[in-house]
C-alpha cells in the first residue's frame, strides 16, 4: 500500500464525525454566548441608572438604586447630585463586570466598573482636558433584586 492509497470510509463513520464536530461547534458557540451575556441584566441596570442620571432625573435614579433605609435621598444627592463627587453625570462608559467570591459561598452580586463624565458625549482618549474630569466608579448590583450600592 502506497502513501496516497486509501480506503474509502464507511458512511456511518463520516456521519458520526460530522455529528461530533457539529455538536462541539454548537457547544463552543453556546459557551461563548453565555460568557459574553453572563452579566447582561446587571449591566443593563447600570445603563438605565446612568441614563436616568444623565437626563437629570435624580428622583427616578434614586428609585432605580433601591436604597436601604439608611441611605437617604440627601445622601444619594451628596454622591450623585449636580455638585457632588461623581456629578454631574452626563455620559458614562461601562468598563467591566466581575464577581468577587468570598470563601466557598456563591457571590450575591457583581461589581460593575464604569467611568462617568460631566461632558456629553463621553470624551475621547486623546481629549486630555476632558478626560481629566472623568471619574471611575465601582458599583455593586445584587443578582436577586437588581439593587445598586457601593461595593462591600
Chimera marker file (.cmm) of the C-alpha trace (Angstrom):
<marker_set name="trace">
<marker id="1" x="0.000" y="0.000" z="0.000" r="1" g="1" b="0" radius="0.5"/>
<marker id="2" x="1.382" y="3.379" z="-1.031" r="1" g="1" b="0" radius="0.5"/>
<marker id="3" x="1.228" y="6.598" z="0.884" r="1" g="1" b="0" radius="0.5"/>
<marker id="4" x="-1.523" y="8.043" z="-1.274" r="1" g="1" b="0" radius="0.5"/>
<marker id="5" x="-3.601" y="4.904" z="-1.447" r="1" g="1" b="0" radius="0.5"/>
<marker id="6" x="-6.524" y="4.972" z="0.880" r="1" g="1" b="0" radius="0.5"/>
<marker id="7" x="-9.629" y="3.061" z="1.524" r="1" g="1" b="0" radius="0.5"/>
<marker id="8" x="-12.960" y="4.769" z="1.488" r="1" g="1" b="0" radius="0.5"/>
<marker id="9" x="-14.656" y="5.431" z="4.839" r="1" g="1" b="0" radius="0.5"/>
<marker id="10" x="-17.969" y="3.884" z="5.588" r="1" g="1" b="0" radius="0.5"/>
<marker id="11" x="-20.891" y="6.338" z="5.541" r="1" g="1" b="0" radius="0.5"/>
<marker id="12" x="-21.668" y="5.705" z="9.224" r="1" g="1" b="0" radius="0.5"/>
<marker id="13" x="-18.130" y="6.776" z="10.245" r="1" g="1" b="0" radius="0.5"/>
<marker id="14" x="-18.485" y="10.027" z="8.279" r="1" g="1" b="0" radius="0.5"/>
<marker id="15" x="-21.896" y="10.706" z="9.813" r="1" g="1" b="0" radius="0.5"/>
<marker id="16" x="-20.558" y="10.116" z="13.329" r="1" g="1" b="0" radius="0.5"/>
<marker id="17" x="-17.645" y="12.501" z="12.686" r="1" g="1" b="0" radius="0.5"/>
<marker id="18" x="-19.991" y="15.206" z="11.355" r="1" g="1" b="0" radius="0.5"/>
<marker id="19" x="-22.313" y="14.849" z="14.333" r="1" g="1" b="0" radius="0.5"/>
<marker id="20" x="-19.461" y="15.099" z="16.842" r="1" g="1" b="0" radius="0.5"/>
<marker id="21" x="-17.929" y="18.093" z="15.031" r="1" g="1" b="0" radius="0.5"/>
<marker id="22" x="-21.321" y="19.829" z="14.811" r="1" g="1" b="0" radius="0.5"/>
<marker id="23" x="-22.059" y="19.188" z="18.481" r="1" g="1" b="0" radius="0.5"/>
<marker id="24" x="-18.645" y="20.540" z="19.505" r="1" g="1" b="0" radius="0.5"/>
<marker id="25" x="-19.240" y="23.666" z="17.400" r="1" g="1" b="0" radius="0.5"/>
<marker id="26" x="-22.700" y="24.255" z="18.931" r="1" g="1" b="0" radius="0.5"/>
<marker id="27" x="-21.291" y="23.844" z="22.445" r="1" g="1" b="0" radius="0.5"/>
<marker id="28" x="-18.459" y="26.265" z="21.672" r="1" g="1" b="0" radius="0.5"/>
<marker id="29" x="-20.869" y="28.905" z="20.326" r="1" g="1" b="0" radius="0.5"/>
<marker id="30" x="-23.239" y="28.431" z="23.285" r="1" g="1" b="0" radius="0.5"/>
<marker id="31" x="-20.341" y="28.778" z="25.743" r="1" g="1" b="0" radius="0.5"/>
<marker id="32" x="-19.152" y="31.953" z="24.008" r="1" g="1" b="0" radius="0.5"/>
<marker id="33" x="-22.639" y="33.465" z="24.078" r="1" g="1" b="0" radius="0.5"/>
<marker id="34" x="-23.021" y="32.627" z="27.764" r="1" g="1" b="0" radius="0.5"/>
<marker id="35" x="-19.643" y="34.202" z="28.553" r="1" g="1" b="0" radius="0.5"/>
<marker id="36" x="-20.478" y="37.421" z="26.706" r="1" g="1" b="0" radius="0.5"/>
<marker id="37" x="-24.001" y="37.745" z="28.143" r="1" g="1" b="0" radius="0.5"/>
<marker id="38" x="-23.497" y="36.453" z="31.695" r="1" g="1" b="0" radius="0.5"/>
<marker id="39" x="-23.891" y="39.877" z="33.379" r="1" g="1" b="0" radius="0.5"/>
<marker id="40" x="-26.157" y="41.461" z="30.779" r="1" g="1" b="0" radius="0.5"/>
<marker id="41" x="-29.017" y="42.131" z="33.225" r="1" g="1" b="0" radius="0.5"/>
<marker id="42" x="-26.752" y="43.804" z="35.779" r="1" g="1" b="0" radius="0.5"/>
<marker id="43" x="-25.010" y="45.932" z="33.132" r="1" g="1" b="0" radius="0.5"/>
<marker id="44" x="-28.403" y="46.955" z="31.801" r="1" g="1" b="0" radius="0.5"/>
<marker id="45" x="-29.463" y="48.034" z="35.311" r="1" g="1" b="0" radius="0.5"/>
<marker id="46" x="-26.385" y="50.274" z="35.496" r="1" g="1" b="0" radius="0.5"/>
<marker id="47" x="-27.077" y="51.651" z="31.990" r="1" g="1" b="0" radius="0.5"/>
<marker id="48" x="-30.638" y="52.590" z="32.991" r="1" g="1" b="0" radius="0.5"/>
<marker id="49" x="-29.328" y="54.169" z="36.214" r="1" g="1" b="0" radius="0.5"/>
<marker id="50" x="-26.711" y="56.285" z="34.439" r="1" g="1" b="0" radius="0.5"/>
<marker id="51" x="-29.090" y="57.222" z="31.606" r="1" g="1" b="0" radius="0.5"/>
<marker id="52" x="-31.575" y="58.459" z="34.212" r="1" g="1" b="0" radius="0.5"/>
<marker id="53" x="-28.854" y="60.454" z="35.982" r="1" g="1" b="0" radius="0.5"/>
<marker id="54" x="-27.687" y="61.920" z="32.667" r="1" g="1" b="0" radius="0.5"/>
<marker id="55" x="-31.188" y="63.243" z="31.981" r="1" g="1" b="0" radius="0.5"/>
<marker id="56" x="-31.162" y="64.962" z="35.381" r="1" g="1" b="0" radius="0.5"/>
<marker id="57" x="-33.934" y="62.865" z="36.924" r="1" g="1" b="0" radius="0.5"/>
<marker id="58" x="-32.337" y="62.154" z="40.295" r="1" g="1" b="0" radius="0.5"/>
<marker id="59" x="-35.583" y="61.031" z="41.987" r="1" g="1" b="0" radius="0.5"/>
<marker id="60" x="-36.069" y="58.236" z="39.479" r="1" g="1" b="0" radius="0.5"/>
<marker id="61" x="-32.362" y="57.340" z="39.681" r="1" g="1" b="0" radius="0.5"/>
<marker id="62" x="-32.778" y="57.058" z="43.462" r="1" g="1" b="0" radius="0.5"/>
<marker id="63" x="-35.669" y="54.621" z="42.919" r="1" g="1" b="0" radius="0.5"/>
<marker id="64" x="-33.584" y="52.558" z="40.486" r="1" g="1" b="0" radius="0.5"/>
<marker id="65" x="-30.836" y="52.453" z="43.134" r="1" g="1" b="0" radius="0.5"/>
<marker id="66" x="-33.327" y="50.703" z="45.514" r="1" g="1" b="0" radius="0.5"/>
<marker id="67" x="-31.562" y="52.052" z="48.584" r="1" g="1" b="0" radius="0.5"/>
<marker id="68" x="-31.528" y="50.630" z="52.067" r="1" g="1" b="0" radius="0.5"/>
<marker id="69" x="-33.340" y="52.712" z="54.710" r="1" g="1" b="0" radius="0.5"/>
<marker id="70" x="-30.028" y="54.074" z="55.967" r="1" g="1" b="0" radius="0.5"/>
<marker id="71" x="-29.196" y="55.640" z="52.555" r="1" g="1" b="0" radius="0.5"/>
<marker id="72" x="-31.436" y="58.685" z="52.312" r="1" g="1" b="0" radius="0.5"/>
<marker id="73" x="-32.189" y="60.775" z="49.259" r="1" g="1" b="0" radius="0.5"/>
<marker id="74" x="-29.977" y="63.509" z="50.745" r="1" g="1" b="0" radius="0.5"/>
<marker id="75" x="-27.083" y="61.025" z="50.943" r="1" g="1" b="0" radius="0.5"/>
<marker id="76" x="-27.792" y="59.981" z="47.367" r="1" g="1" b="0" radius="0.5"/>
<marker id="77" x="-27.611" y="63.599" z="46.168" r="1" g="1" b="0" radius="0.5"/>
<marker id="78" x="-24.320" y="64.068" z="48.033" r="1" g="1" b="0" radius="0.5"/>
<marker id="79" x="-22.910" y="61.188" z="45.957" r="1" g="1" b="0" radius="0.5"/>
<marker id="80" x="-24.718" y="61.684" z="42.625" r="1" g="1" b="0" radius="0.5"/>
<marker id="81" x="-26.178" y="65.204" z="42.575" r="1" g="1" b="0" radius="0.5"/>
<marker id="82" x="-25.096" y="68.019" z="40.231" r="1" g="1" b="0" radius="0.5"/>
<marker id="83" x="-22.429" y="69.343" z="42.619" r="1" g="1" b="0" radius="0.5"/>
<marker id="84" x="-21.390" y="66.006" z="44.136" r="1" g="1" b="0" radius="0.5"/>
<marker id="85" x="-18.212" y="63.986" z="43.866" r="1" g="1" b="0" radius="0.5"/>
<marker id="86" x="-19.398" y="61.953" z="40.856" r="1" g="1" b="0" radius="0.5"/>
<marker id="87" x="-21.788" y="64.520" z="39.418" r="1" g="1" b="0" radius="0.5"/>
<marker id="88" x="-22.994" y="65.871" z="37.258" r="1" g="1" b="0" radius="0.5"/>
<marker id="89" x="-23.137" y="62.663" z="35.239" r="1" g="1" b="0" radius="0.5"/>
<marker id="90" x="-23.679" y="63.494" z="31.568" r="1" g="1" b="0" radius="0.5"/>
<marker id="91" x="-22.107" y="60.419" z="29.976" r="1" g="1" b="0" radius="0.5"/>
<marker id="92" x="-20.587" y="57.140" z="31.056" r="1" g="1" b="0" radius="0.5"/>
<marker id="93" x="-18.697" y="54.116" z="29.811" r="1" g="1" b="0" radius="0.5"/>
<marker id="94" x="-19.010" y="50.663" z="31.384" r="1" g="1" b="0" radius="0.5"/>
<marker id="95" x="-15.552" y="49.141" z="31.705" r="1" g="1" b="0" radius="0.5"/>
<marker id="96" x="-16.014" y="45.700" z="33.262" r="1" g="1" b="0" radius="0.5"/>
<marker id="97" x="-18.099" y="43.387" z="35.380" r="1" g="1" b="0" radius="0.5"/>
<marker id="98" x="-16.639" y="40.925" z="37.839" r="1" g="1" b="0" radius="0.5"/>
<marker id="99" x="-17.785" y="38.641" z="40.611" r="1" g="1" b="0" radius="0.5"/>
<marker id="100" x="-15.799" y="38.528" z="43.814" r="1" g="1" b="0" radius="0.5"/>
<marker id="101" x="-16.363" y="35.335" z="45.768" r="1" g="1" b="0" radius="0.5"/>
<marker id="102" x="-15.771" y="35.146" z="49.472" r="1" g="1" b="0" radius="0.5"/>
<marker id="103" x="-14.914" y="31.660" z="50.599" r="1" g="1" b="0" radius="0.5"/>
<marker id="104" x="-17.000" y="28.810" z="49.255" r="1" g="1" b="0" radius="0.5"/>
<marker id="105" x="-20.381" y="30.535" z="49.129" r="1" g="1" b="0" radius="0.5"/>
<marker id="106" x="-21.518" y="31.950" z="45.770" r="1" g="1" b="0" radius="0.5"/>
<marker id="107" x="-21.458" y="35.700" z="45.275" r="1" g="1" b="0" radius="0.5"/>
<marker id="108" x="-24.763" y="37.537" z="45.684" r="1" g="1" b="0" radius="0.5"/>
<marker id="109" x="-23.920" y="40.234" z="43.165" r="1" g="1" b="0" radius="0.5"/>
<marker id="110" x="-21.486" y="41.642" z="40.675" r="1" g="1" b="0" radius="0.5"/>
<marker id="111" x="-19.190" y="44.666" z="40.702" r="1" g="1" b="0" radius="0.5"/>
<marker id="112" x="-19.622" y="46.886" z="37.645" r="1" g="1" b="0" radius="0.5"/>
<marker id="113" x="-16.768" y="49.291" z="36.969" r="1" g="1" b="0" radius="0.5"/>
<marker id="114" x="-17.720" y="52.377" z="34.970" r="1" g="1" b="0" radius="0.5"/>
<marker id="115" x="-16.270" y="55.751" z="34.094" r="1" g="1" b="0" radius="0.5"/>
<marker id="116" x="-18.526" y="58.784" z="34.466" r="1" g="1" b="0" radius="0.5"/>
<marker id="117" x="-18.002" y="62.140" z="32.836" r="1" g="1" b="0" radius="0.5"/>
<marker id="118" x="-19.557" y="65.593" z="33.240" r="1" g="1" b="0" radius="0.5"/>
<marker id="119" x="-19.345" y="66.009" z="29.438" r="1" g="1" b="0" radius="0.5"/>
<marker id="120" x="-21.637" y="64.729" z="26.745" r="1" g="1" b="0" radius="0.5"/>
<marker id="121" x="-20.642" y="62.836" z="24.658" r="1" g="1" b="0" radius="0.5"/>
<marker id="122" x="-18.071" y="60.816" z="26.559" r="1" g="1" b="0" radius="0.5"/>
<marker id="123" x="-14.621" y="62.348" z="25.913" r="1" g="1" b="0" radius="0.5"/>
<marker id="124" x="-12.257" y="60.614" z="23.522" r="1" g="1" b="0" radius="0.5"/>
<marker id="125" x="-8.971" y="59.194" z="24.808" r="1" g="1" b="0" radius="0.5"/>
<marker id="126" x="-6.978" y="61.954" z="23.090" r="1" g="1" b="0" radius="0.5"/>
<marker id="127" x="-9.017" y="64.734" z="24.775" r="1" g="1" b="0" radius="0.5"/>
<marker id="128" x="-6.786" y="65.068" z="27.830" r="1" g="1" b="0" radius="0.5"/>
<marker id="129" x="-8.529" y="68.121" z="29.319" r="1" g="1" b="0" radius="0.5"/>
<marker id="130" x="-11.954" y="66.478" z="29.371" r="1" g="1" b="0" radius="0.5"/>
<marker id="131" x="-10.602" y="63.045" z="30.279" r="1" g="1" b="0" radius="0.5"/>
<marker id="132" x="-9.089" y="64.523" z="33.440" r="1" g="1" b="0" radius="0.5"/>
<marker id="133" x="-12.634" y="65.193" z="34.744" r="1" g="1" b="0" radius="0.5"/>
<marker id="134" x="-13.671" y="61.565" z="34.203" r="1" g="1" b="0" radius="0.5"/>
<marker id="135" x="-14.030" y="59.504" z="37.382" r="1" g="1" b="0" radius="0.5"/>
<marker id="136" x="-14.056" y="55.758" z="37.835" r="1" g="1" b="0" radius="0.5"/>
<marker id="137" x="-16.807" y="54.318" z="39.992" r="1" g="1" b="0" radius="0.5"/>
<marker id="138" x="-17.366" y="50.758" z="41.145" r="1" g="1" b="0" radius="0.5"/>
<marker id="139" x="-20.964" y="49.757" z="41.850" r="1" g="1" b="0" radius="0.5"/>
<marker id="140" x="-22.383" y="46.585" z="43.354" r="1" g="1" b="0" radius="0.5"/>
<marker id="141" x="-25.519" y="45.134" z="41.734" r="1" g="1" b="0" radius="0.5"/>
<marker id="142" x="-27.405" y="42.389" z="43.594" r="1" g="1" b="0" radius="0.5"/>
<marker id="143" x="-28.490" y="39.422" z="41.486" r="1" g="1" b="0" radius="0.5"/>
<marker id="144" x="-31.801" y="38.847" z="43.274" r="1" g="1" b="0" radius="0.5"/>
<marker id="145" x="-33.404" y="42.318" z="43.100" r="1" g="1" b="0" radius="0.5"/>
<marker id="146" x="-31.033" y="44.384" z="40.908" r="1" g="1" b="0" radius="0.5"/>
<marker id="147" x="-30.465" y="46.886" z="43.724" r="1" g="1" b="0" radius="0.5"/>
<marker id="148" x="-27.389" y="49.077" z="43.423" r="1" g="1" b="0" radius="0.5"/>
<marker id="149" x="-24.939" y="50.075" z="46.133" r="1" g="1" b="0" radius="0.5"/>
<marker id="150" x="-21.272" y="50.732" z="46.602" r="1" g="1" b="0" radius="0.5"/>
<marker id="151" x="-19.204" y="47.521" z="46.872" r="1" g="1" b="0" radius="0.5"/>
<marker id="152" x="-18.919" y="45.911" z="50.310" r="1" g="1" b="0" radius="0.5"/>
<link id1="1" id2="2" r="1" g="1" b="0" radius="0.2"/>
<link id1="2" id2="3" r="1" g="1" b="0" radius="0.2"/>
<link id1="3" id2="4" r="1" g="1" b="0" radius="0.2"/>
<link id1="4" id2="5" r="1" g="1" b="0" radius="0.2"/>
<link id1="5" id2="6" r="1" g="1" b="0" radius="0.2"/>
<link id1="6" id2="7" r="1" g="1" b="0" radius="0.2"/>
<link id1="7" id2="8" r="1" g="1" b="0" radius="0.2"/>
<link id1="8" id2="9" r="1" g="1" b="0" radius="0.2"/>
<link id1="9" id2="10" r="1" g="1" b="0" radius="0.2"/>
<link id1="10" id2="11" r="1" g="1" b="0" radius="0.2"/>
<link id1="11" id2="12" r="1" g="1" b="0" radius="0.2"/>
<link id1="12" id2="13" r="1" g="1" b="0" radius="0.2"/>
<link id1="13" id2="14" r="1" g="1" b="0" radius="0.2"/>
<link id1="14" id2="15" r="1" g="1" b="0" radius="0.2"/>
<link id1="15" id2="16" r="1" g="1" b="0" radius="0.2"/>
<link id1="16" id2="17" r="1" g="1" b="0" radius="0.2"/>
<link id1="17" id2="18" r="1" g="1" b="0" radius="0.2"/>
<link id1="18" id2="19" r="1" g="1" b="0" radius="0.2"/>
<link id1="19" id2="20" r="1" g="1" b="0" radius="0.2"/>
<link id1="20" id2="21" r="1" g="1" b="0" radius="0.2"/>
<link id1="21" id2="22" r="1" g="1" b="0" radius="0.2"/>
<link id1="22" id2="23" r="1" g="1" b="0" radius="0.2"/>
<link id1="23" id2="24" r="1" g="1" b="0" radius="0.2"/>
<link id1="24" id2="25" r="1" g="1" b="0" radius="0.2"/>
<link id1="25" id2="26" r="1" g="1" b="0" radius="0.2"/>
<link id1="26" id2="27" r="1" g="1" b="0" radius="0.2"/>
<link id1="27" id2="28" r="1" g="1" b="0" radius="0.2"/>
<link id1="28" id2="29" r="1" g="1" b="0" radius="0.2"/>
<link id1="29" id2="30" r="1" g="1" b="0" radius="0.2"/>
<link id1="30" id2="31" r="1" g="1" b="0" radius="0.2"/>
<link id1="31" id2="32" r="1" g="1" b="0" radius="0.2"/>
<link id1="32" id2="33" r="1" g="1" b="0" radius="0.2"/>
<link id1="33" id2="34" r="1" g="1" b="0" radius="0.2"/>
<link id1="34" id2="35" r="1" g="1" b="0" radius="0.2"/>
<link id1="35" id2="36" r="1" g="1" b="0" radius="0.2"/>
<link id1="36" id2="37" r="1" g="1" b="0" radius="0.2"/>
<link id1="37" id2="38" r="1" g="1" b="0" radius="0.2"/>
<link id1="38" id2="39" r="1" g="1" b="0" radius="0.2"/>
<link id1="39" id2="40" r="1" g="1" b="0" radius="0.2"/>
<link id1="40" id2="41" r="1" g="1" b="0" radius="0.2"/>
<link id1="41" id2="42" r="1" g="1" b="0" radius="0.2"/>
<link id1="42" id2="43" r="1" g="1" b="0" radius="0.2"/>
<link id1="43" id2="44" r="1" g="1" b="0" radius="0.2"/>
<link id1="44" id2="45" r="1" g="1" b="0" radius="0.2"/>
<link id1="45" id2="46" r="1" g="1" b="0" radius="0.2"/>
<link id1="46" id2="47" r="1" g="1" b="0" radius="0.2"/>
<link id1="47" id2="48" r="1" g="1" b="0" radius="0.2"/>
<link id1="48" id2="49" r="1" g="1" b="0" radius="0.2"/>
<link id1="49" id2="50" r="1" g="1" b="0" radius="0.2"/>
<link id1="50" id2="51" r="1" g="1" b="0" radius="0.2"/>
<link id1="51" id2="52" r="1" g="1" b="0" radius="0.2"/>
<link id1="52" id2="53" r="1" g="1" b="0" radius="0.2"/>
<link id1="53" id2="54" r="1" g="1" b="0" radius="0.2"/>
<link id1="54" id2="55" r="1" g="1" b="0" radius="0.2"/>
<link id1="55" id2="56" r="1" g="1" b="0" radius="0.2"/>
<link id1="56" id2="57" r="1" g="1" b="0" radius="0.2"/>
<link id1="57" id2="58" r="1" g="1" b="0" radius="0.2"/>
<link id1="58" id2="59" r="1" g="1" b="0" radius="0.2"/>
<link id1="59" id2="60" r="1" g="1" b="0" radius="0.2"/>
<link id1="60" id2="61" r="1" g="1" b="0" radius="0.2"/>
<link id1="61" id2="62" r="1" g="1" b="0" radius="0.2"/>
<link id1="62" id2="63" r="1" g="1" b="0" radius="0.2"/>
<link id1="63" id2="64" r="1" g="1" b="0" radius="0.2"/>
<link id1="64" id2="65" r="1" g="1" b="0" radius="0.2"/>
<link id1="65" id2="66" r="1" g="1" b="0" radius="0.2"/>
<link id1="66" id2="67" r="1" g="1" b="0" radius="0.2"/>
<link id1="67" id2="68" r="1" g="1" b="0" radius="0.2"/>
<link id1="68" id2="69" r="1" g="1" b="0" radius="0.2"/>
<link id1="69" id2="70" r="1" g="1" b="0" radius="0.2"/>
<link id1="70" id2="71" r="1" g="1" b="0" radius="0.2"/>
<link id1="71" id2="72" r="1" g="1" b="0" radius="0.2"/>
<link id1="72" id2="73" r="1" g="1" b="0" radius="0.2"/>
<link id1="73" id2="74" r="1" g="1" b="0" radius="0.2"/>
<link id1="74" id2="75" r="1" g="1" b="0" radius="0.2"/>
<link id1="75" id2="76" r="1" g="1" b="0" radius="0.2"/>
<link id1="76" id2="77" r="1" g="1" b="0" radius="0.2"/>
<link id1="77" id2="78" r="1" g="1" b="0" radius="0.2"/>
<link id1="78" id2="79" r="1" g="1" b="0" radius="0.2"/>
<link id1="79" id2="80" r="1" g="1" b="0" radius="0.2"/>
<link id1="80" id2="81" r="1" g="1" b="0" radius="0.2"/>
<link id1="81" id2="82" r="1" g="1" b="0" radius="0.2"/>
<link id1="82" id2="83" r="1" g="1" b="0" radius="0.2"/>
<link id1="83" id2="84" r="1" g="1" b="0" radius="0.2"/>
<link id1="84" id2="85" r="1" g="1" b="0" radius="0.2"/>
<link id1="85" id2="86" r="1" g="1" b="0" radius="0.2"/>
<link id1="86" id2="87" r="1" g="1" b="0" radius="0.2"/>
<link id1="87" id2="88" r="1" g="1" b="0" radius="0.2"/>
<link id1="88" id2="89" r="1" g="1" b="0" radius="0.2"/>
<link id1="89" id2="90" r="1" g="1" b="0" radius="0.2"/>
<link id1="90" id2="91" r="1" g="1" b="0" radius="0.2"/>
<link id1="91" id2="92" r="1" g="1" b="0" radius="0.2"/>
<link id1="92" id2="93" r="1" g="1" b="0" radius="0.2"/>
<link id1="93" id2="94" r="1" g="1" b="0" radius="0.2"/>
<link id1="94" id2="95" r="1" g="1" b="0" radius="0.2"/>
<link id1="95" id2="96" r="1" g="1" b="0" radius="0.2"/>
<link id1="96" id2="97" r="1" g="1" b="0" radius="0.2"/>
<link id1="97" id2="98" r="1" g="1" b="0" radius="0.2"/>
<link id1="98" id2="99" r="1" g="1" b="0" radius="0.2"/>
<link id1="99" id2="100" r="1" g="1" b="0" radius="0.2"/>
<link id1="100" id2="101" r="1" g="1" b="0" radius="0.2"/>
<link id1="101" id2="102" r="1" g="1" b="0" radius="0.2"/>
<link id1="102" id2="103" r="1" g="1" b="0" radius="0.2"/>
<link id1="103" id2="104" r="1" g="1" b="0" radius="0.2"/>
<link id1="104" id2="105" r="1" g="1" b="0" radius="0.2"/>
<link id1="105" id2="106" r="1" g="1" b="0" radius="0.2"/>
<link id1="106" id2="107" r="1" g="1" b="0" radius="0.2"/>
<link id1="107" id2="108" r="1" g="1" b="0" radius="0.2"/>
<link id1="108" id2="109" r="1" g="1" b="0" radius="0.2"/>
<link id1="109" id2="110" r="1" g="1" b="0" radius="0.2"/>
<link id1="110" id2="111" r="1" g="1" b="0" radius="0.2"/>
<link id1="111" id2="112" r="1" g="1" b="0" radius="0.2"/>
<link id1="112" id2="113" r="1" g="1" b="0" radius="0.2"/>
<link id1="113" id2="114" r="1" g="1" b="0" radius="0.2"/>
<link id1="114" id2="115" r="1" g="1" b="0" radius="0.2"/>
<link id1="115" id2="116" r="1" g="1" b="0" radius="0.2"/>
<link id1="116" id2="117" r="1" g="1" b="0" radius="0.2"/>
<link id1="117" id2="118" r="1" g="1" b="0" radius="0.2"/>
<link id1="118" id2="119" r="1" g="1" b="0" radius="0.2"/>
<link id1="119" id2="120" r="1" g="1" b="0" radius="0.2"/>
<link id1="120" id2="121" r="1" g="1" b="0" radius="0.2"/>
<link id1="121" id2="122" r="1" g="1" b="0" radius="0.2"/>
<link id1="122" id2="123" r="1" g="1" b="0" radius="0.2"/>
<link id1="123" id2="124" r="1" g="1" b="0" radius="0.2"/>
<link id1="124" id2="125" r="1" g="1" b="0" radius="0.2"/>
<link id1="125" id2="126" r="1" g="1" b="0" radius="0.2"/>
<link id1="126" id2="127" r="1" g="1" b="0" radius="0.2"/>
<link id1="127" id2="128" r="1" g="1" b="0" radius="0.2"/>
<link id1="128" id2="129" r="1" g="1" b="0" radius="0.2"/>
<link id1="129" id2="130" r="1" g="1" b="0" radius="0.2"/>
<link id1="130" id2="131" r="1" g="1" b="0" radius="0.2"/>
<link id1="131" id2="132" r="1" g="1" b="0" radius="0.2"/>
<link id1="132" id2="133" r="1" g="1" b="0" radius="0.2"/>
<link id1="133" id2="134" r="1" g="1" b="0" radius="0.2"/>
<link id1="134" id2="135" r="1" g="1" b="0" radius="0.2"/>
<link id1="135" id2="136" r="1" g="1" b="0" radius="0.2"/>
<link id1="136" id2="137" r="1" g="1" b="0" radius="0.2"/>
<link id1="137" id2="138" r="1" g="1" b="0" radius="0.2"/>
<link id1="138" id2="139" r="1" g="1" b="0" radius="0.2"/>
<link id1="139" id2="140" r="1" g="1" b="0" radius="0.2"/>
<link id1="140" id2="141" r="1" g="1" b="0" radius="0.2"/>
<link id1="141" id2="142" r="1" g="1" b="0" radius="0.2"/>
<link id1="142" id2="143" r="1" g="1" b="0" radius="0.2"/>
<link id1="143" id2="144" r="1" g="1" b="0" radius="0.2"/>
<link id1="144" id2="145" r="1" g="1" b="0" radius="0.2"/>
<link id1="145" id2="146" r="1" g="1" b="0" radius="0.2"/>
<link id1="146" id2="147" r="1" g="1" b="0" radius="0.2"/>
<link id1="147" id2="148" r="1" g="1" b="0" radius="0.2"/>
<link id1="148" id2="149" r="1" g="1" b="0" radius="0.2"/>
<link id1="149" id2="150" r="1" g="1" b="0" radius="0.2"/>
<link id1="150" id2="151" r="1" g="1" b="0" radius="0.2"/>
<link id1="151" id2="152" r="1" g="1" b="0" radius="0.2"/>
</marker_set>
